[in-house]
Amino acid sequence: MHWYRDFKNQDYTLYTDVAILYLGIDNLRRNDMTIFSRIKDINIKQFIDSIRIRKLLMLFPFVFMLHELEEWNILPWHRQFQSNIPADVTSLDLRTIFLFLIFLFFVYTYISLIPKNKKVNSCLLLPVITLISYNGVVHLYWSFYFGTYAPGVIFGFFIGVPFAFLIIYKILKEKLVPKWYASIFILLGIFLFIQAVMLGDQIEDGLVKAMLFSKKLAAWLWFR
């Protein structure tokens, strides 16, 4: 039981301070308590409100990346459960577009964060974050509809959607974008989800076109 005693006696102050400095959390007690004691003293609402929105926006591409990597072997699942998957698309094709989308989202995010203006940052990134959240909800729907794990649901829905909701909550609370602007993309996400439900065992045309594009992209990148 030496490992347990060492774990229990470990001083986590350094790790807590690093997290505080990175997220920009202010007004937390700084003393010799362990992280476990500190957590009990933190008001959750104050904790959320004190996180800087630019830090959250900066972290979201990493959540998206983990979602795409969770889908790394999704093609056999698509073929098993969905009826309109293009026959000539390969796993390499899909993996190529996953990497392309990860790269594109990182570039777009950090270009959007160049202006030191939270309103501009939020205005540019809110549409993308809302649509990525829609994709996470669709993965949850697929899990229920087909009665099995849908690759991408963990980082897409259970982690990605709460993270996105946190960002949207802070954007609206700090009045960084007008409510009508946010409503447009939230309603668009709801409309796309209803469309996905109505398609049953098929994927929407946009995903079919993305798969066909992935084949051309892979052929160009890998000289096939």
VEXNU-341719 format. One record per residue (C-alpha): residue number from 1; chain; x, y, z. Coordinates in nm, 4 decimals, always signed. Layout:
// VEXNU-341719
PT resi chain       c1       c2       c3
PT  NUM     A        X        Y        Z
...
This chain:
// VEXNU-341719
PT resi chain       c1       c2       c3
PT    1     A  +0.0000  +0.0000  +0.0000
PT    2     A  +0.3021  +0.2306  -0.0325
PT    3     A  +0.1660  +0.3678  -0.3612
PT    4     A  -0.1578  +0.4757  -0.1885
PT    5     A  +0.0258  +0.6510  +0.0952
PT    6     A  +0.2493  +0.8310  -0.1531
PT    7     A  -0.0536  +0.9350  -0.3610
PT    8     A  -0.2441  +1.0542  -0.0553
PT    9     A  +0.0504  +1.2572  +0.0733
PT   10     A  +0.1346  +1.4082  -0.2653
PT   11     A  +0.1323  +1.7892  -0.2753
PT   12     A  -0.0695  +1.8932  -0.5798
PT   13     A  -0.0212  +2.2663  -0.5264
PT   14     A  +0.2065  +2.3042  -0.8296
PT   15     A  -0.0389  +2.1356  -1.0671
PT   16     A  -0.3265  +2.3462  -0.9367
PT   17     A  -0.1277  +2.6672  -0.9778
PT   18     A  -0.0396  +2.5759  -1.3381
PT   19     A  -0.4080  +2.5211  -1.4183
PT   20     A  -0.4996  +2.8501  -1.2474
PT   21     A  -0.2389  +3.0413  -1.4455
PT   22     A  -0.3392  +2.8843  -1.7782
PT   23     A  -0.7151  +2.9230  -1.7497
PT   24     A  -0.6893  +3.2669  -1.5964
PT   25     A  -0.8938  +3.1753  -1.2905
PT   26     A  -0.8898  +3.4573  -1.0398
PT   27     A  -0.9706  +3.4923  -0.6692
PT   28     A  -0.9021  +3.1283  -0.5751
PT   29     A  -0.7509  +3.0649  -0.2350
PT   30     A  -0.3768  +3.0127  -0.2518
PT   31     A  -0.2411  +2.8391  +0.0562
PT   32     A  -0.0922  +2.5062  +0.1551
PT   33     A  -0.4091  +2.3023  +0.1075
PT   34     A  -0.4024  +2.0086  -0.1351
PT   35     A  -0.6073  +2.0218  -0.4545
PT   36     A  -0.8749  +1.8064  -0.2904
PT   37     A  -0.9309  +2.0624  -0.0152
PT   38     A  -0.9331  +2.3477  -0.2629
PT   39     A  -1.1999  +2.1909  -0.4813
PT   40     A  -1.4438  +2.1867  -0.1884
PT   41     A  -1.4005  +2.5625  -0.1440
PT   42     A  -1.4627  +2.6512  -0.5084
PT   43     A  -1.8038  +2.7858  -0.6049
PT   44     A  -1.8798  +2.6173  -0.9394
PT   45     A  -2.0546  +2.9201  -1.0875
PT   46     A  -1.7698  +3.1501  -0.9850
PT   47     A  -1.5228  +2.9001  -1.1245
PT   48     A  -1.7007  +2.8914  -1.4637
PT   49     A  -1.7475  +3.2673  -1.4767
PT   50     A  -1.3795  +3.3288  -1.4024
PT   51     A  -1.2473  +3.1184  -1.6930
PT   52     A  -1.1404  +3.3372  -1.9806
PT   53     A  -1.3382  +3.2831  -2.3001
PT   54     A  -1.0314  +3.3079  -2.5236
PT   55     A  -0.8723  +3.0186  -2.3365
PT   56     A  -1.1808  +2.8031  -2.3958
PT   57     A  -1.1874  +2.8941  -2.7637
PT   58     A  -0.8198  +2.8078  -2.7853
PT   59     A  -0.8791  +2.4626  -2.6330
PT   60     A  -1.1809  +2.3632  -2.8425
PT   61     A  -0.9784  +2.2468  -3.1486
PT   62     A  -0.8120  +1.9868  -2.9260
PT   63     A  -1.1542  +1.8468  -2.8323
PT   64     A  -1.2446  +1.8396  -3.2016
PT   65     A  -0.9175  +1.6617  -3.2812
PT   66     A  -0.9902  +1.3886  -3.0252
PT   67     A  -1.3388  +1.3484  -3.1742
PT   68     A  -1.1956  +1.3017  -3.5243
PT   69     A  -0.9367  +1.0531  -3.3985
PT   70     A  -1.2126  +0.8585  -3.2236
PT   71     A  -1.3699  +0.8222  -3.5688
PT   72     A  -1.0435  +0.6879  -3.7132
PT   73     A  -1.1928  +0.3432  -3.7914
PT   74     A  -1.5535  +0.4505  -3.8496
PT   75     A  -1.5917  +0.3352  -4.2125
PT   76     A  -1.6748  -0.0321  -4.1333
PT   77     A  -1.9346  +0.0947  -3.8851
PT   78     A  -2.0861  +0.3222  -4.1516
PT   79     A  -2.1053  +0.0330  -4.3987
PT   80     A  -2.2659  -0.1968  -4.1418
PT   81     A  -2.5393  +0.0413  -4.0297
PT   82     A  -2.5931  +0.2997  -4.3034
PT   83     A  -2.7126  +0.2321  -4.6547
PT   84     A  -2.5859  +0.5199  -4.8679
PT   85     A  -2.2098  +0.5105  -4.8062
PT   86     A  -2.0170  +0.5511  -5.1364
PT   87     A  -1.8855  +0.2099  -5.2377
PT   88     A  -1.5395  +0.3188  -5.3501
PT   89     A  -1.4467  +0.5249  -5.0422
PT   90     A  -1.1708  +0.3693  -4.8286
PT   91     A  -1.0620  +0.4127  -4.4668
PT   92     A  -0.7527  +0.5976  -4.5901
PT   93     A  -0.9797  +0.8460  -4.7684
PT   94     A  -1.1746  +0.9201  -4.4510
PT   95     A  -0.8622  +0.9415  -4.2371
PT   96     A  -0.7179  +1.1898  -4.4850
PT   97     A  -1.0160  +1.4221  -4.4549
PT   98     A  -1.0153  +1.3812  -4.0758
PT   99     A  -0.6562  +1.5098  -4.0686
PT  100     A  -0.7458  +1.7827  -4.3165
PT  101     A  -1.0392  +1.9001  -4.1012
PT  102     A  -0.8269  +1.8969  -3.7857
PT  103     A  -0.5619  +2.1084  -3.9589
PT  104     A  -0.8260  +2.3422  -4.1041
PT  105     A  -1.0003  +2.3957  -3.7705
PT  106     A  -0.6750  +2.4661  -3.5865
PT  107     A  -0.5718  +2.7206  -3.8511
PT  108     A  -0.9151  +2.8850  -3.8591
PT  109     A  -0.9345  +2.9011  -3.4782
PT  110     A  -0.5967  +3.0597  -3.4255
PT  111     A  -0.6440  +3.3056  -3.7122
PT  112     A  -0.9776  +3.3989  -3.5533
PT  113     A  -0.7980  +3.4580  -3.2232
PT  114     A  -0.5391  +3.6977  -3.3695
PT  115     A  -0.7569  +4.0035  -3.2951
PT  116     A  -0.7373  +4.0768  -2.9212
PT  117     A  -1.1110  +4.1322  -2.9179
PT  118     A  -1.3397  +3.8776  -2.7508
PT  119     A  -1.6420  +3.9909  -2.9528
PT  120     A  -1.4651  +3.9367  -3.2838
PT  121     A  -1.3259  +3.6011  -3.1655
PT  122     A  -1.6690  +3.4823  -3.0525
PT  123     A  -1.8440  +3.6041  -3.3661
PT  124     A  -1.6022  +3.4121  -3.5890
PT  125     A  -1.5946  +3.0875  -3.3887
PT  126     A  -1.9500  +3.0502  -3.2575
PT  127     A  -2.0922  +2.9207  -3.5917
PT  128     A  -1.8284  +2.6471  -3.6205
PT  129     A  -1.8582  +2.5411  -3.2568
PT  130     A  -2.2379  +2.5195  -3.2846
PT  131     A  -2.2221  +2.3017  -3.5962
PT  132     A  -1.9598  +2.0726  -3.4417
PT  133     A  -2.1932  +2.0327  -3.1418
PT  134     A  -2.4718  +1.9292  -3.3780
PT  135     A  -2.2446  +1.6536  -3.5100
PT  136     A  -2.1864  +1.5301  -3.1556
PT  137     A  -2.5628  +1.5109  -3.0909
PT  138     A  -2.6054  +1.3127  -3.4144
PT  139     A  -2.3518  +1.0585  -3.2906
PT  140     A  -2.5572  +1.0124  -2.9738
PT  141     A  -2.8708  +0.9673  -3.1853
PT  142     A  -2.6953  +0.7056  -3.3975
PT  143     A  -2.5951  +0.5179  -3.0803
PT  144     A  -2.9614  +0.4957  -2.9727
PT  145     A  -3.1038  +0.4377  -3.3209
PT  146     A  -2.8685  +0.1515  -3.4100
PT  147     A  -2.8406  +0.0248  -3.0517
PT  148     A  -2.4617  +0.0277  -3.0475
PT  149     A  -2.1623  +0.2503  -2.9863
PT  150     A  -2.1218  +0.5041  -3.2662
PT  151     A  -1.7527  +0.5967  -3.3061
PT  152     A  -1.7127  +0.9625  -3.2148
PT  153     A  -1.9875  +0.9802  -2.9514
PT  154     A  -1.7534  +1.0050  -2.6516
PT  155     A  -1.5517  +1.3098  -2.7576
PT  156     A  -1.8264  +1.4365  -2.9874
PT  157     A  -2.1169  +1.4348  -2.7415
PT  158     A  -2.0164  +1.3523  -2.3842
PT  159     A  -1.7127  +1.5822  -2.3867
PT  160     A  -1.7542  +1.8063  -2.6913
PT  161     A  -2.1152  +1.9169  -2.6375
PT  162     A  -2.0743  +2.0211  -2.2689
PT  163     A  -1.7552  +2.2053  -2.3633
PT  164     A  -1.9360  +2.3821  -2.6476
PT  165     A  -2.2325  +2.4674  -2.4227
PT  166     A  -1.9896  +2.6181  -2.1715
PT  167     A  -1.8442  +2.8385  -2.4464
PT  168     A  -2.1898  +2.9403  -2.5732
PT  169     A  -2.3062  +3.0127  -2.2166
PT  170     A  -2.0086  +3.2409  -2.1521
PT  171     A  -2.0440  +3.4144  -2.4898
PT  172     A  -2.4094  +3.4933  -2.4200
PT  173     A  -2.3539  +3.5825  -2.0539
PT  174     A  -2.0775  +3.8263  -2.1418
PT  175     A  -2.2893  +3.9597  -2.4326
PT  176     A  -2.0086  +3.9045  -2.6813
PT  177     A  -2.2546  +3.8402  -2.9670
PT  178     A  -2.6206  +3.9410  -3.0092
PT  179     A  -2.8732  +3.6762  -2.9083
PT  180     A  -3.0243  +3.6799  -3.2581
PT  181     A  -2.6831  +3.5927  -3.4044
PT  182     A  -2.6389  +3.2933  -3.1731
PT  183     A  -3.0012  +3.1866  -3.2316
PT  184     A  -2.9432  +3.1559  -3.6065
PT  185     A  -2.6789  +2.8865  -3.5642
PT  186     A  -2.8520  +2.7107  -3.2771
PT  187     A  -3.1720  +2.6854  -3.4861
PT  188     A  -2.9655  +2.5692  -3.7844
PT  189     A  -2.8165  +2.2923  -3.5698
PT  190     A  -3.1658  +2.1869  -3.4549
PT  191     A  -3.2884  +2.1843  -3.8163
PT  192     A  -2.9932  +1.9707  -3.9292
PT  193     A  -3.0507  +1.7291  -3.6398
PT  194     A  -3.4187  +1.6874  -3.7345
PT  195     A  -3.3073  +1.6219  -4.0909
PT  196     A  -3.0615  +1.3553  -3.9692
PT  197     A  -3.3377  +1.1854  -3.7681
PT  198     A  -3.5685  +1.1814  -4.0711
PT  199     A  -3.2999  +1.0140  -4.2837
PT  200     A  -3.3046  +0.7032  -4.0625
PT  201     A  -3.0249  +0.4671  -4.1722
PT  202     A  -2.8791  +0.7132  -4.4229
PT  203     A  -2.6320  +0.9967  -4.3799
PT  204     A  -2.7079  +1.3445  -4.5097
PT  205     A  -2.5956  +1.4518  -4.8570
PT  206     A  -2.3320  +1.6823  -4.7088
PT  207     A  -2.1501  +1.3876  -4.5511
PT  208     A  -2.1771  +1.1843  -4.8707
PT  209     A  -2.0190  +1.4725  -5.0643
PT  210     A  -1.7494  +1.5052  -4.7957
PT  211     A  -1.6675  +1.1346  -4.8374
PT  212     A  -1.6415  +1.1725  -5.2150
PT  213     A  -1.4203  +1.4775  -5.1677
PT  214     A  -1.2032  +1.2776  -4.9267
PT  215     A  -1.1319  +1.0288  -5.2062
PT  216     A  -1.0085  +1.3071  -5.4368
PT  217     A  -0.8078  +1.4667  -5.1568
PT  218     A  -0.6396  +1.1381  -5.0643
PT  219     A  -0.5598  +1.0666  -5.4290
PT  220     A  -0.3961  +1.4085  -5.4633
PT  221     A  -0.2023  +1.3928  -5.1340
PT  222     A  -0.0858  +1.0326  -5.1524
PT  223     A  -0.0310  +1.0220  -5.5330
PT  224     A  -0.2722  +0.7355  -5.5872
